[in-house]
Amino acid sequence: MTNASQIKEHMEVKGCDGKHVGTVLGVKDGHLRLASGIADLEIDMGMVDTVDHNVVRLKKTAEETARTWH
């Protein structure tokens, strides 16, 4: 599991397919809060694969991640 302290506000969040998912608003209670154009959303920190070069990469594609919000 990724260390939440590595994730900073304004980092870009991408799916494992490289597509944009949102922008980090913060981390709280094991969830990654992000702005995604339509609304502020949350995803479980367990979905985070890696954090590098100001990008949070998820274990799922952008489309798979978006399905969890509908």
PQR file with spaces between the fields and no chain letter, atoms N, CA, C, O and H, PARSE charges and radii, in Angstrom:
ATOM       1  N    MET     1       0.843   -1.185    0.000 -0.4000 1.5000
ATOM       2  CA   MET     1       0.000    0.000    0.000 -0.0000 2.0000
ATOM       3  C    MET     1       0.889    1.249    0.000  0.5500 1.7000
ATOM       4  O    MET     1       1.929    1.284    0.658 -0.5500 1.4000
ATOM       5  N    THR     2       0.475    2.236   -0.723 -0.4000 1.5000
ATOM       6  CA   THR     2       1.213    3.492   -0.819 -0.0000 2.0000
ATOM       7  C    THR     2       1.085    4.280    0.477  0.5500 1.7000
ATOM       8  O    THR     2       0.022    4.298    1.098 -0.5500 1.4000
ATOM       9  H    THR     2      -0.369    2.207   -1.258  0.4000 1.0000
ATOM      10  N    ASN     3       2.149    4.916    0.873 -0.4000 1.5000
ATOM      11  CA   ASN     3       2.153    5.768    2.052 -0.0000 2.0000
ATOM      12  C    ASN     3       1.403    7.053    1.723  0.5500 1.7000
ATOM      13  O    ASN     3       1.785    7.773    0.800 -0.5500 1.4000
ATOM      14  H    ASN     3       3.012    4.901    0.368  0.4000 1.0000
ATOM      15  N    ALA     4       0.350    7.346    2.461 -0.4000 1.5000
ATOM      16  CA   ALA     4      -0.483    8.522    2.196 -0.0000 2.0000
ATOM      17  C    ALA     4       0.307    9.823    2.273  0.5500 1.7000
ATOM      18  O    ALA     4      -0.081   10.811    1.648 -0.5500 1.4000
ATOM      19  H    ALA     4       0.040    6.761    3.210  0.4000 1.0000
ATOM      20  N    SER     5       1.405    9.847    3.025 -0.4000 1.5000
ATOM      21  CA   SER     5       2.186   11.078    3.151 -0.0000 2.0000
ATOM      22  C    SER     5       2.902   11.447    1.848  0.5500 1.7000
ATOM      23  O    SER     5       3.366   12.577    1.696 -0.5500 1.4000
ATOM      24  H    SER     5       1.720    9.045    3.533  0.4000 1.0000
ATOM      25  N    GLN     6       2.992   10.506    0.914 -0.4000 1.5000
ATOM      26  CA   GLN     6       3.605   10.779   -0.391 -0.0000 2.0000
ATOM      27  C    GLN     6       2.670   11.580   -1.292  0.5500 1.7000
ATOM      28  O    GLN     6       3.112   12.205   -2.256 -0.5500 1.4000
ATOM      29  H    GLN     6       2.615    9.588    1.037  0.4000 1.0000
ATOM      30  N    ILE     7       1.393   11.561   -0.978 -0.4000 1.5000
ATOM      31  CA   ILE     7       0.388   12.199   -1.832 -0.0000 2.0000
ATOM      32  C    ILE     7       0.144   13.622   -1.345  0.5500 1.7000
ATOM      33  O    ILE     7      -0.160   13.854   -0.175 -0.5500 1.4000
ATOM      34  H    ILE     7       1.033   11.054   -0.194  0.4000 1.0000
ATOM      35  N    LYS     8       0.282   14.554   -2.260 -0.4000 1.5000
ATOM      36  CA   LYS     8       0.141   15.975   -1.940 -0.0000 2.0000
ATOM      37  C    LYS     8      -0.999   16.598   -2.748  0.5500 1.7000
ATOM      38  O    LYS     8      -1.352   16.134   -3.833 -0.5500 1.4000
ATOM      39  H    LYS     8       0.529   14.365   -3.210  0.4000 1.0000
ATOM      40  N    GLU     9      -1.551   17.650   -2.185 -0.4000 1.5000
ATOM      41  CA   GLU     9      -2.605   18.405   -2.858 -0.0000 2.0000
ATOM      42  C    GLU     9      -2.133   18.864   -4.240  0.5500 1.7000
ATOM      43  O    GLU     9      -0.969   19.222   -4.416 -0.5500 1.4000
ATOM      44  H    GLU     9      -1.265   18.026   -1.304  0.4000 1.0000
ATOM      45  N    HIS    10      -3.024   18.850   -5.198 -0.4000 1.5000
ATOM      46  CA   HIS    10      -2.814   19.289   -6.584 -0.0000 2.0000
ATOM      47  C    HIS    10      -2.079   18.276   -7.459  0.5500 1.7000
ATOM      48  O    HIS    10      -1.819   18.563   -8.627 -0.5500 1.4000
ATOM      49  H    HIS    10      -3.970   18.559   -5.055  0.4000 1.0000
ATOM      50  N    MET    11      -1.737   17.098   -6.931 -0.4000 1.5000
ATOM      51  CA   MET    11      -1.129   16.072   -7.783 -0.0000 2.0000
ATOM      52  C    MET    11      -2.188   15.555   -8.755  0.5500 1.7000
ATOM      53  O    MET    11      -3.376   15.516   -8.435 -0.5500 1.4000
ATOM      54  H    MET    11      -1.949   16.864   -5.983  0.4000 1.0000
ATOM      55  N    GLU    12      -1.742   15.162   -9.938 -0.4000 1.5000
ATOM      56  CA   GLU    12      -2.652   14.588  -10.920 -0.0000 2.0000
ATOM      57  C    GLU    12      -2.878   13.113  -10.577  0.5500 1.7000
ATOM      58  O    GLU    12      -1.963   12.417  -10.135 -0.5500 1.4000
ATOM      59  H    GLU    12      -0.777   15.194  -10.199  0.4000 1.0000
ATOM      60  N    VAL    13      -4.117   12.650  -10.790 -0.4000 1.5000
ATOM      61  CA   VAL    13      -4.458   11.246  -10.576 -0.0000 2.0000
ATOM      62  C    VAL    13      -4.784   10.643  -11.938  0.5500 1.7000
ATOM      63  O    VAL    13      -5.619   11.162  -12.680 -0.5500 1.4000
ATOM      64  H    VAL    13      -4.860   13.215  -11.148  0.4000 1.0000
ATOM      65  N    LYS    14      -4.099    9.522  -12.258 -0.4000 1.5000
ATOM      66  CA   LYS    14      -4.307    8.853  -13.536 -0.0000 2.0000
ATOM      67  C    LYS    14      -4.642    7.385  -13.307  0.5500 1.7000
ATOM      68  O    LYS    14      -4.192    6.769  -12.340 -0.5500 1.4000
ATOM      69  H    LYS    14      -3.421    9.100  -11.656  0.4000 1.0000
ATOM      70  N    GLY    15      -5.434    6.846  -14.212 -0.4000 1.5000
ATOM      71  CA   GLY    15      -5.699    5.416  -14.190 -0.0000 2.0000
ATOM      72  C    GLY    15      -4.482    4.670  -14.697  0.5500 1.7000
ATOM      73  O    GLY    15      -3.531    5.284  -15.181 -0.5500 1.4000
ATOM      74  H    GLY    15      -5.799    7.346  -14.997  0.4000 1.0000
ATOM      75  N    CYS    16      -4.504    3.338  -14.590 -0.4000 1.5000
ATOM      76  CA   CYS    16      -3.373    2.536  -15.069 -0.0000 2.0000
ATOM      77  C    CYS    16      -3.236    2.617  -16.589  0.5500 1.7000
ATOM      78  O    CYS    16      -2.221    2.200  -17.147 -0.5500 1.4000
ATOM      79  H    CYS    16      -5.277    2.839  -14.197  0.4000 1.0000
ATOM      80  N    ASP    17      -4.255    3.153  -17.252 -0.4000 1.5000
ATOM      81  CA   ASP    17      -4.208    3.359  -18.703 -0.0000 2.0000
ATOM      82  C    ASP    17      -3.592    4.708  -19.075  0.5500 1.7000
ATOM      83  O    ASP    17      -3.480    5.034  -20.257 -0.5500 1.4000
ATOM      84  H    ASP    17      -5.079    3.492  -16.799  0.4000 1.0000
ATOM      85  N    GLY    18      -3.192    5.494  -18.067 -0.4000 1.5000
ATOM      86  CA   GLY    18      -2.566    6.793  -18.301 -0.0000 2.0000
ATOM      87  C    GLY    18      -3.542    7.936  -18.483  0.5500 1.7000
ATOM      88  O    GLY    18      -3.128    9.078  -18.682 -0.5500 1.4000
ATOM      89  H    GLY    18      -3.283    5.229  -17.107  0.4000 1.0000
ATOM      90  N    LYS    19      -4.838    7.647  -18.418 -0.4000 1.5000
ATOM      91  CA   LYS    19      -5.843    8.695  -18.610 -0.0000 2.0000
ATOM      92  C    LYS    19      -6.131    9.427  -17.301  0.5500 1.7000
ATOM      93  O    LYS    19      -6.130    8.841  -16.218 -0.5500 1.4000
ATOM      94  H    LYS    19      -5.175    6.719  -18.256  0.4000 1.0000
ATOM      95  N    HIS    20      -6.376   10.720  -17.440 -0.4000 1.5000
ATOM      96  CA   HIS    20      -6.649   11.595  -16.295 -0.0000 2.0000
ATOM      97  C    HIS    20      -7.933   11.186  -15.579  0.5500 1.7000
ATOM      98  O    HIS    20      -8.962   10.951  -16.212 -0.5500 1.4000
ATOM      99  H    HIS    20      -6.377   11.196  -18.319  0.4000 1.0000
ATOM     100  N    VAL    21      -7.859   11.105  -14.247 -0.4000 1.5000
ATOM     101  CA   VAL    21      -9.020   10.798  -13.422 -0.0000 2.0000
ATOM     102  C    VAL    21      -9.436   12.026  -12.633  0.5500 1.7000
ATOM     103  O    VAL    21     -10.629   12.290  -12.487 -0.5500 1.4000
ATOM     104  H    VAL    21      -7.023   11.297  -13.733  0.4000 1.0000
ATOM     105  N    GLY    22      -8.473   12.782  -12.121 -0.4000 1.5000
ATOM     106  CA   GLY    22      -8.774   13.953  -11.320 -0.0000 2.0000
ATOM     107  C    GLY    22      -7.522   14.575  -10.735  0.5500 1.7000
ATOM     108  O    GLY    22      -6.401   14.240  -11.119 -0.5500 1.4000
ATOM     109  H    GLY    22      -7.503   12.568  -12.239  0.4000 1.0000
ATOM     110  N    THR    23      -7.736   15.497   -9.791 -0.4000 1.5000
ATOM     111  CA   THR    23      -6.653   16.203   -9.118 -0.0000 2.0000
ATOM     112  C    THR    23      -6.843   16.055   -7.616  0.5500 1.7000
ATOM     113  O    THR    23      -7.955   16.215   -7.114 -0.5500 1.4000
ATOM     114  H    THR    23      -8.647   15.769   -9.479  0.4000 1.0000
ATOM     115  N    VAL    24      -5.786   15.756   -6.905 -0.4000 1.5000
ATOM     116  CA   VAL    24      -5.851   15.509   -5.466 -0.0000 2.0000
ATOM     117  C    VAL    24      -6.278   16.767   -4.703  0.5500 1.7000
ATOM     118  O    VAL    24      -5.729   17.853   -4.891 -0.5500 1.4000
ATOM     119  H    VAL    24      -4.882   15.627   -7.312  0.4000 1.0000
ATOM     120  N    LEU    25      -7.269   16.578   -3.845 -0.4000 1.5000
ATOM     121  CA   LEU    25      -7.675   17.622   -2.903 -0.0000 2.0000
ATOM     122  C    LEU    25      -7.092   17.334   -1.518  0.5500 1.7000
ATOM     123  O    LEU    25      -6.842   18.251   -0.737 -0.5500 1.4000
ATOM     124  H    LEU    25      -7.714   15.696   -3.693  0.4000 1.0000
ATOM     125  N    GLY    26      -6.883   16.056   -1.228 -0.4000 1.5000
ATOM     126  CA   GLY    26      -6.321   15.674    0.058 -0.0000 2.0000
ATOM     127  C    GLY    26      -6.541   14.202    0.339  0.5500 1.7000
ATOM     128  O    GLY    26      -7.177   13.493   -0.441 -0.5500 1.4000
ATOM     129  H    GLY    26      -7.087   15.311   -1.863  0.4000 1.0000
ATOM     130  N    VAL    27      -6.005   13.752    1.471 -0.4000 1.5000
ATOM     131  CA   VAL    27      -6.167   12.375    1.925 -0.0000 2.0000
ATOM     132  C    VAL    27      -6.736   12.429    3.329  0.5500 1.7000
ATOM     133  O    VAL    27      -6.238   13.158    4.187 -0.5500 1.4000
ATOM     134  H    VAL    27      -5.489   14.328    2.104  0.4000 1.0000
ATOM     135  N    LYS    28      -7.801   11.639    3.557 -0.4000 1.5000
ATOM     136  CA   LYS    28      -8.426   11.644    4.878 -0.0000 2.0000
ATOM     137  C    LYS    28      -9.086   10.297    5.128  0.5500 1.7000
ATOM     138  O    LYS    28      -9.814    9.780    4.281 -0.5500 1.4000
ATOM     139  H    LYS    28      -8.205   11.047    2.860  0.4000 1.0000
ATOM     140  N    ASP    29      -8.823    9.739    6.298 -0.4000 1.5000
ATOM     141  CA   ASP    29      -9.469    8.498    6.732 -0.0000 2.0000
ATOM     142  C    ASP    29      -9.368    7.371    5.707  0.5500 1.7000
ATOM     143  O    ASP    29     -10.341    6.657    5.463 -0.5500 1.4000
ATOM     144  H    ASP    29      -8.232   10.159    6.986  0.4000 1.0000
ATOM     145  N    GLY    30      -8.193    7.218    5.113 -0.4000 1.5000
ATOM     146  CA   GLY    30      -7.975    6.134    4.179 -0.0000 2.0000
ATOM     147  C    GLY    30      -8.577    6.331    2.803  0.5500 1.7000
ATOM     148  O    GLY    30      -8.663    5.393    2.010 -0.5500 1.4000
ATOM     149  H    GLY    30      -7.404    7.798    5.311  0.4000 1.0000
ATOM     150  N    HIS    31      -8.988    7.545    2.527 -0.4000 1.5000
ATOM     151  CA   HIS    31      -9.567    7.863    1.225 -0.0000 2.0000
ATOM     152  C    HIS    31      -8.827    9.021    0.573  0.5500 1.7000
ATOM     153  O    HIS    31      -8.379    9.955    1.238 -0.5500 1.4000
ATOM     154  H    HIS    31      -8.918    8.307    3.171  0.4000 1.0000
ATOM     155  N    LEU    32      -8.713    8.931   -0.737 -0.4000 1.5000
ATOM     156  CA   LEU    32      -8.118    9.983   -1.543 -0.0000 2.0000
ATOM     157  C    LEU    32      -9.250   10.855   -2.060  0.5500 1.7000
ATOM     158  O    LEU    32     -10.110   10.388   -2.806 -0.5500 1.4000
ATOM     159  H    LEU    32      -9.077    8.172   -1.277  0.4000 1.0000
ATOM     160  N    ARG    33      -9.249   12.123   -1.662 -0.4000 1.5000
ATOM     161  CA   ARG    33     -10.261   13.065   -2.129 -0.0000 2.0000
ATOM     162  C    ARG    33      -9.737   13.748   -3.377  0.5500 1.7000
ATOM     163  O    ARG    33      -8.599   14.216   -3.406 -0.5500 1.4000
ATOM     164  H    ARG    33      -8.550   12.502   -1.055  0.4000 1.0000
ATOM     165  N    LEU    34     -10.572   13.805   -4.413 -0.4000 1.5000
ATOM     166  CA   LEU    34     -10.115   14.445   -5.633 -0.0000 2.0000
ATOM     167  C    LEU    34     -11.211   15.207   -6.343  0.5500 1.7000
ATOM     168  O    LEU    34     -12.397   14.901   -6.217 -0.5500 1.4000
ATOM     169  H    LEU    34     -11.496   13.424   -4.389  0.4000 1.0000
ATOM     170  N    ALA    35     -10.781   16.211   -7.096 -0.4000 1.5000
ATOM     171  CA   ALA    35     -11.673   16.987   -7.957 -0.0000 2.0000
ATOM     172  C    ALA    35     -11.633   16.307   -9.314  0.5500 1.7000
ATOM     173  O    ALA    35     -10.563   16.013   -9.848 -0.5500 1.4000
ATOM     174  H    ALA    35      -9.818   16.459   -7.199  0.4000 1.0000
ATOM     175  N    SER    36     -12.826   16.060   -9.867 -0.4000 1.5000
ATOM     176  CA   SER    36     -12.881   15.310  -11.120 -0.0000 2.0000
ATOM     177  C    SER    36     -13.722   16.013  -12.171  0.5500 1.7000
ATOM     178  O    SER    36     -14.387   15.355  -12.970 -0.5500 1.4000
ATOM     179  H    SER    36     -13.695   16.298   -9.433  0.4000 1.0000
ATOM     180  N    GLY    37     -13.704   17.317  -12.182 -0.4000 1.5000
ATOM     181  CA   GLY    37     -14.456   18.053  -13.194 -0.0000 2.0000
ATOM     182  C    GLY    37     -15.913   18.226  -12.841  0.5500 1.7000
ATOM     183  O    GLY    37     -16.412   19.350  -12.806 -0.5500 1.4000
ATOM     184  H    GLY    37     -13.164   17.852  -11.532  0.4000 1.0000
ATOM     185  N    ILE    38     -16.601   17.142  -12.580 -0.4000 1.5000
ATOM     186  CA   ILE    38     -18.026   17.195  -12.271 -0.0000 2.0000
ATOM     187  C    ILE    38     -18.257   17.485  -10.792  0.5500 1.7000
ATOM     188  O    ILE    38     -19.119   18.289  -10.436 -0.5500 1.4000
ATOM     189  H    ILE    38     -16.195   16.228  -12.608  0.4000 1.0000
ATOM     190  N    ALA    39     -17.485   16.829   -9.942 -0.4000 1.5000
ATOM     191  CA   ALA    39     -17.702   16.946   -8.499 -0.0000 2.0000
ATOM     192  C    ALA    39     -16.434   16.547   -7.756  0.5500 1.7000
ATOM     193  O    ALA    39     -15.492   16.015   -8.343 -0.5500 1.4000
ATOM     194  H    ALA    39     -16.785   16.176  -10.232  0.4000 1.0000
ATOM     195  N    ASP    40     -16.429   16.815   -6.461 -0.4000 1.5000
ATOM     196  CA   ASP    40     -15.367   16.323   -5.599 -0.0000 2.0000
ATOM     197  C    ASP    40     -15.748   14.896   -5.208  0.5500 1.7000
ATOM     198  O    ASP    40     -16.865   14.651   -4.753 -0.5500 1.4000
ATOM     199  H    ASP    40     -17.194   17.247   -5.984  0.4000 1.0000
ATOM     200  N    LEU    41     -14.818   13.957   -5.385 -0.4000 1.5000
ATOM     201  CA   LEU    41     -15.101   12.547   -5.179 -0.0000 2.0000
ATOM     202  C    LEU    41     -14.059   11.915   -4.272  0.5500 1.7000
ATOM     203  O    LEU    41     -13.032   12.527   -3.977 -0.5500 1.4000
ATOM     204  H    LEU    41     -13.911   14.157   -5.755  0.4000 1.0000
ATOM     205  N    GLU    42     -14.321   10.694   -3.831 -0.4000 1.5000
ATOM     206  CA   GLU    42     -13.374    9.960   -3.000 -0.0000 2.0000
ATOM     207  C    GLU    42     -13.143    8.578   -3.574  0.5500 1.7000
ATOM     208  O    GLU    42     -14.052    7.951   -4.118 -0.5500 1.4000
ATOM     209  H    GLU    42     -15.155   10.197   -4.071  0.4000 1.0000
ATOM     210  N    ILE    43     -11.912    8.115   -3.443 -0.4000 1.5000
ATOM     211  CA   ILE    43     -11.592    6.730   -3.758 -0.0000 2.0000
ATOM     212  C    ILE    43     -10.769    6.155   -2.619  0.5500 1.7000
ATOM     213  O    ILE    43     -10.057    6.884   -1.929 -0.5500 1.4000
ATOM     214  H    ILE    43     -11.173    8.624   -3.000  0.4000 1.0000
ATOM     215  N    ASP    44     -10.866    4.873   -2.428 -0.4000 1.5000
ATOM     216  CA   ASP    44     -10.138    4.195   -1.374 -0.0000 2.0000
ATOM     217  C    ASP    44      -8.641    4.216   -1.684  0.5500 1.7000
ATOM     218  O    ASP    44      -8.242    4.029   -2.833 -0.5500 1.4000
ATOM     219  H    ASP    44     -11.445    4.281   -2.988  0.4000 1.0000
ATOM     220  N    MET    45      -7.825    4.439   -0.677 -0.4000 1.5000
ATOM     221  CA   MET    45      -6.374    4.464   -0.864 -0.0000 2.0000
ATOM     222  C    MET    45      -5.855    3.132   -1.396  0.5500 1.7000
ATOM     223  O    MET    45      -4.781    3.088   -1.996 -0.5500 1.4000
ATOM     224  H    MET    45      -8.149    4.590    0.257  0.4000 1.0000
ATOM     225  N    GLY    46      -6.590    2.057   -1.190 -0.4000 1.5000
ATOM     226  CA   GLY    46      -6.199    0.762   -1.703 -0.0000 2.0000
ATOM     227  C    GLY    46      -6.159    0.702   -3.219  0.5500 1.7000
ATOM     228  O    GLY    46      -5.560   -0.212   -3.785 -0.5500 1.4000
ATOM     229  H    GLY    46      -7.463    2.093   -0.703  0.4000 1.0000
ATOM     230  N    MET    47      -6.788    1.663   -3.886 -0.4000 1.5000
ATOM     231  CA   MET    47      -6.782    1.718   -5.345 -0.0000 2.0000
ATOM     232  C    MET    47      -5.514    2.355   -5.899  0.5500 1.7000
ATOM     233  O    MET    47      -5.253    2.277   -7.100 -0.5500 1.4000
ATOM     234  H    MET    47      -7.275    2.406   -3.426  0.4000 1.0000
ATOM     235  N    VAL    48      -4.725    2.983   -5.032 -0.4000 1.5000
ATOM     236  CA   VAL    48      -3.491    3.647   -5.475 -0.0000 2.0000
ATOM     237  C    VAL    48      -2.405    2.602   -5.709  0.5500 1.7000
ATOM     238  O    VAL    48      -2.137    1.767   -4.845 -0.5500 1.4000
ATOM     239  H    VAL    48      -4.937    3.047   -4.057  0.4000 1.0000
ATOM     240  N    ASP    49      -1.790    2.657   -6.877 -0.4000 1.5000
ATOM     241  CA   ASP    49      -0.713    1.739   -7.221 -0.0000 2.0000
ATOM     242  C    ASP    49       0.638    2.353   -6.886  0.5500 1.7000
ATOM     243  O    ASP    49       1.404    1.781   -6.111 -0.5500 1.4000
ATOM     244  H    ASP    49      -2.008    3.335   -7.578  0.4000 1.0000
ATOM     245  N    THR    50       0.940    3.520   -7.468 -0.4000 1.5000
ATOM     246  CA   THR    50       2.218    4.190   -7.228 -0.0000 2.0000
ATOM     247  C    THR    50       2.034    5.700   -7.168  0.5500 1.7000
ATOM     248  O    THR    50       1.024    6.248   -7.611 -0.5500 1.4000
ATOM     249  H    THR    50       0.318    3.985   -8.099  0.4000 1.0000
ATOM     250  N    VAL    51       3.040    6.348   -6.606 -0.4000 1.5000
ATOM     251  CA   VAL    51       3.104    7.810   -6.587 -0.0000 2.0000
ATOM     252  C    VAL    51       4.493    8.183   -7.067  0.5500 1.7000
ATOM     253  O    VAL    51       5.493    7.817   -6.450 -0.5500 1.4000
ATOM     254  H    VAL    51       3.860    5.903   -6.245  0.4000 1.0000
ATOM     255  N    ASP    52       4.551    8.922   -8.186 -0.4000 1.5000
ATOM     256  CA   ASP    52       5.851    9.344   -8.694 -0.0000 2.0000
ATOM     257  C    ASP    52       5.716   10.577   -9.571  0.5500 1.7000
ATOM     258  O    ASP    52       4.752   10.717  -10.324 -0.5500 1.4000
ATOM     259  H    ASP    52       3.738    9.219   -8.688  0.4000 1.0000
ATOM     260  N    HIS    53       6.678   11.454   -9.466 -0.4000 1.5000
ATOM     261  CA   HIS    53       6.729   12.671  -10.295 -0.0000 2.0000
ATOM     262  C    HIS    53       5.414   13.435  -10.303  0.5500 1.7000
ATOM     263  O    HIS    53       4.903   13.788  -11.367 -0.5500 1.4000
ATOM     264  H    HIS    53       7.461   11.340   -8.855  0.4000 1.0000
ATOM     265  N    ASN    54       4.867   13.691   -9.127 -0.4000 1.5000
ATOM     266  CA   ASN    54       3.618   14.445   -8.977 -0.0000 2.0000
ATOM     267  C    ASN    54       2.414   13.797   -9.643  0.5500 1.7000
ATOM     268  O    ASN    54       1.446   14.480   -9.977 -0.5500 1.4000
ATOM     269  H    ASN    54       5.282   13.405   -8.263  0.4000 1.0000
ATOM     270  N    VAL    55       2.467   12.483   -9.839 -0.4000 1.5000
ATOM     271  CA   VAL    55       1.336   11.751  -10.413 -0.0000 2.0000
ATOM     272  C    VAL    55       0.996   10.567   -9.507  0.5500 1.7000
ATOM     273  O    VAL    55       1.864    9.780   -9.129 -0.5500 1.4000
ATOM     274  H    VAL    55       3.253   11.928   -9.568  0.4000 1.0000
ATOM     275  N    VAL    56      -0.286   10.465   -9.172 -0.4000 1.5000
ATOM     276  CA   VAL    56      -0.802    9.310   -8.442 -0.0000 2.0000
ATOM     277  C    VAL    56      -1.382    8.365   -9.489  0.5500 1.7000
ATOM     278  O    VAL    56      -2.296    8.732  -10.227 -0.5500 1.4000
ATOM     279  H    VAL    56      -0.991   11.104   -9.479  0.4000 1.0000
ATOM     280  N    ARG    57      -0.849    7.151   -9.550 -0.4000 1.5000
ATOM     281  CA   ARG    57      -1.331    6.171  -10.537 -0.0000 2.0000
ATOM     282  C    ARG    57      -2.166    5.108   -9.825  0.5500 1.7000
ATOM     283  O    ARG    57      -1.778    4.568   -8.789 -0.5500 1.4000
ATOM     284  H    ARG    57      -0.106    6.853   -8.950  0.4000 1.0000
ATOM     285  N    LEU    58      -3.313    4.832  -10.414 -0.4000 1.5000
ATOM     286  CA   LEU    58      -4.242    3.880   -9.817 -0.0000 2.0000
ATOM     287  C    LEU    58      -4.066    2.480  -10.388  0.5500 1.7000
ATOM     288  O    LEU    58      -3.447    2.297  -11.436 -0.5500 1.4000
ATOM     289  H    LEU    58      -3.627    5.270  -11.256  0.4000 1.0000
ATOM     290  N    LYS    59      -4.615    1.499   -9.687 -0.4000 1.5000
ATOM     291  CA   LYS    59      -4.558    0.105  -10.123 -0.0000 2.0000
ATOM     292  C    LYS    59      -5.589   -0.190  -11.209  0.5500 1.7000
ATOM     293  O    LYS    59      -5.476   -1.190  -11.918 -0.5500 1.4000
ATOM     294  H    LYS    59      -5.118    1.647   -8.836  0.4000 1.0000
ATOM     295  N    LYS    60      -6.591    0.673  -11.341 -0.4000 1.5000
ATOM     296  CA   LYS    60      -7.653    0.483  -12.331 -0.0000 2.0000
ATOM     297  C    LYS    60      -7.554    1.563  -13.406  0.5500 1.7000
ATOM     298  O    LYS    60      -6.908    2.593  -13.212 -0.5500 1.4000
ATOM     299  H    LYS    60      -6.683    1.486  -10.765  0.4000 1.0000
ATOM     300  N    THR    61      -8.199    1.313  -14.531 -0.4000 1.5000
ATOM     301  CA   THR    61      -8.245    2.320  -15.591 -0.0000 2.0000
ATOM     302  C    THR    61      -9.110    3.492  -15.144  0.5500 1.7000
ATOM     303  O    THR    61      -9.843    3.393  -14.160 -0.5500 1.4000
ATOM     304  H    THR    61      -8.724    0.476  -14.688  0.4000 1.0000
ATOM     305  N    ALA    62      -9.023    4.588  -15.865 -0.4000 1.5000
ATOM     306  CA   ALA    62      -9.853    5.755  -15.565 -0.0000 2.0000
ATOM     307  C    ALA    62     -11.337    5.388  -15.675  0.5500 1.7000
ATOM     308  O    ALA    62     -12.145    5.807  -14.847 -0.5500 1.4000
ATOM     309  H    ALA    62      -8.428    4.668  -16.665  0.4000 1.0000
ATOM     310  N    GLU    63     -11.688    4.613  -16.687 -0.4000 1.5000
ATOM     311  CA   GLU    63     -13.091    4.217  -16.886 -0.0000 2.0000
ATOM     312  C    GLU    63     -13.579    3.323  -15.747  0.5500 1.7000
ATOM     313  O    GLU    63     -14.688    3.509  -15.246 -0.5500 1.4000
ATOM     314  H    GLU    63     -11.031    4.272  -17.360  0.4000 1.0000
ATOM     315  N    GLU    64     -12.766    2.363  -15.340 -0.4000 1.5000
ATOM     316  CA   GLU    64     -13.144    1.481  -14.229 -0.0000 2.0000
ATOM     317  C    GLU    64     -13.323    2.281  -12.945  0.5500 1.7000
ATOM     318  O    GLU    64     -14.237    2.017  -12.164 -0.5500 1.4000
ATOM     319  H    GLU    64     -11.865    2.211  -15.748  0.4000 1.0000
ATOM     320  N    THR    65     -12.455    3.251  -12.732 -0.4000 1.5000
ATOM     321  CA   THR    65     -12.551    4.084  -11.532 -0.0000 2.0000
ATOM     322  C    THR    65     -13.828    4.923  -11.572  0.5500 1.7000
ATOM     323  O    THR    65     -14.529    5.031  -10.567 -0.5500 1.4000
ATOM     324  H    THR    65     -11.713    3.466  -13.367  0.4000 1.0000
ATOM     325  N    ALA    66     -14.130    5.513  -12.718 -0.4000 1.5000
ATOM     326  CA   ALA    66     -15.338    6.343  -12.848 -0.0000 2.0000
ATOM     327  C    ALA    66     -16.605    5.532  -12.583  0.5500 1.7000
ATOM     328  O    ALA    66     -17.580    6.068  -12.056 -0.5500 1.4000
ATOM     329  H    ALA    66     -13.560    5.425  -13.535  0.4000 1.0000
ATOM     330  N    ARG    67     -16.603    4.262  -12.938 -0.4000 1.5000
ATOM     331  CA   ARG    67     -17.785    3.410  -12.706 -0.0000 2.0000
ATOM     332  C    ARG    67     -18.103    3.276  -11.227  0.5500 1.7000
ATOM     333  O    ARG    67     -19.259    3.055  -10.866 -0.5500 1.4000
ATOM     334  H    ARG    67     -15.811    3.827  -13.366  0.4000 1.0000
ATOM     335  N    THR    68     -17.100    3.404  -10.361 -0.4000 1.5000
ATOM     336  CA   THR    68     -17.342    3.257   -8.920 -0.0000 2.0000
ATOM     337  C    THR    68     -18.132    4.451   -8.357  0.5500 1.7000
ATOM     338  O    THR    68     -18.643    4.376   -7.239 -0.5500 1.4000
ATOM     339  H    THR    68     -16.161    3.583  -10.655  0.4000 1.0000
ATOM     340  N    TRP    69     -18.235    5.539   -9.114 -0.4000 1.5000
ATOM     341  CA   TRP    69     -18.945    6.732   -8.649 -0.0000 2.0000
ATOM     342  C    TRP    69     -20.392    6.771   -9.114  0.5500 1.7000
ATOM     343  O    TRP    69     -21.154    7.632   -8.674 -0.5500 1.4000
ATOM     344  H    TRP    69     -17.820    5.600  -10.022  0.4000 1.0000
ATOM     345  N    HIS    70     -20.779    5.870   -9.982 -0.4000 1.5000
ATOM     346  CA   HIS    70     -22.136    5.923  -10.550 -0.0000 2.0000
ATOM     347  C    HIS    70     -23.031    4.889   -9.927  0.5500 1.7000
ATOM     348  O    HIS    70     -24.204    4.792  -10.285 -0.5500 1.4000
ATOM     349  H    HIS    70     -20.160    5.171  -10.339  0.4000 1.0000
